[in-house]
Amino acid sequence: MTIARRLVVLLTVPLLALAGLGVFTRIQLAEIEARSRFVAESRIVALATLGNLGRSFAELRVNMRSHLLAATDAERAAARRAFDEDEREVNQLLQQYADGMVLGDRSRRMLTDYQTSSREWIAGVRQVMRLSDEGRSRDALVLFNGTVADLGVRLSKVSNEWIAYEQQVAMEAGRESIAVIERFRWRMLFANSMAFLLTGVLGFLTFRRIANPIQALETSVKTIAGGEYGQAVPFVEATDETGGLARSIDVLKQGAAAMDEQRWVKSNATSPGSRASCSVRHRAQRSVTVCSPD
């Protein structure tokens, strides 16, 4: 692999790691957002709806008592109007829950039980108010203390069970949201660590593949410049730019060695007082035949 490609890889890998981290973070944040929305927009709203239902039924009971204790027809009419308004609010709240807050079969069963119990209780209360309007206060009181009271107890039991269930679901959803955030924290730590580790290892390997050959070639050039031609030039077999540079240095070394040999031959051939003889001299690991005149 060439140096240029190594540098491209060294630049590309961190960028890909950052892009991967960005995608991973977006996916994790989407999961956290979904869990948070479920808690905030579903179960908390469901609990608020049940709270409003409880308040509305408390007002229904107050209006029923106001009707029974009313001394004039006008007071009874006002109590009945308030009762009718609260009943409409109860029906609206139940419909809101049915439209977008039902979580599963258990939630749907509790809604159905509450709707059934509330309808029976409201029907009983209306019968009590009708008997009161007819002047049959004793019969109204008997009905209120008997059937209507029992229906009220059952309705309260269903309401308490329903609220407890929604509280449990909201708490579990909140714990799951916290768990998702905790998992996201550890996953991000792991992903960041792996990205840093991968980038560091790749950078170290790239540094070794570039810096070490250049330093070795620098040492070889200094050796050649000092007149030492016996040491082999490293990395001449490499296929990247380092190999090309090493081969060029090797060619220059061979040329410098040849020129140095020629200078040595000429210097010994022209030296005075030398007799004509030929001997083999060794110069820079090369065998040179030198002939000297008598």
C-alpha positions, 0 to 999 in steps of 0.5 A: 500500500502506498503512503498516500493510501495509508494517509487516506485510510488514516483520515477515512477511518476516524471519519467513518467512526465519527459517522457511525457514532453519530448514527448510533447516538441518533438511534439511542436518542430516538429510543430514549425519546420514545420511552420518555414520550410513553411516560410523559404523554401516555401514562402520566396523562392516564394517571391525570385522567383517572385523577380527574375522574375521581374528582368528577365523581366526588362532585357527582356525590356532592351534587346528589347530596345537595339534591337530597338536602335541597329545600326548594325546587330551584335548589334541586334543579340547580343540583341536577344541572350540576350533576348532569354537567359532571356526568358529561365530564365523566363520559368525556374523560372515559372516552379520552382514555379509551381513544388513546390511553388503553395499554393492553387487555388489563387496561381495557378490562379495567376501563370496561369495569369502571364504565359499567360500574359508573353507569350503574351508580349514576343510574341508581343516583338518578333514581334516587333523585327522581324519588326525591323529586316525587316527594318519596324521600324515605324511599330515596334514602333507602335506595341510596343507603342500600343499592347505590351505596354498594355500587359506590363501594364497588366503583371505588374499588375498581377506581383504586385498582385502576389507579394502582395499575396505572401507577405501576405501569408509570413506575415501570416505564420510568425505570425502563427509561432510566435503564435505557439512558444507562445502557446508552451511557455505557454503549457510548463509552464503549463505542468511543473507546473502540473508536479511539483505540482503532484510530490510535492503533491505525495511527501508530501503524501508519507512523511506523510504516512511514516514519521508520523507513524514512529514518532508516533511509536518512541514516543510509544517506548519511552513511553514503555521504560519509564514504561508506558504501558497504552498508546495504540500502534498506527497503529497496524491495518495498512497493510503495514510495519508500521503496522507490526512494530506497532504490534511487538512493541505492543507484546513487550509492553505486554511482558514488562508489564507482566514481570513488574507485575511479578516483582511487585508481587514477591517484595510484596510477600516477603516483611517482616512484611506483614500479610497474606491477599489478596487484589486486586492491580492495576498495569499498568491497570491490576488487580492483586490479591496479597496475603501477609502472616500474 
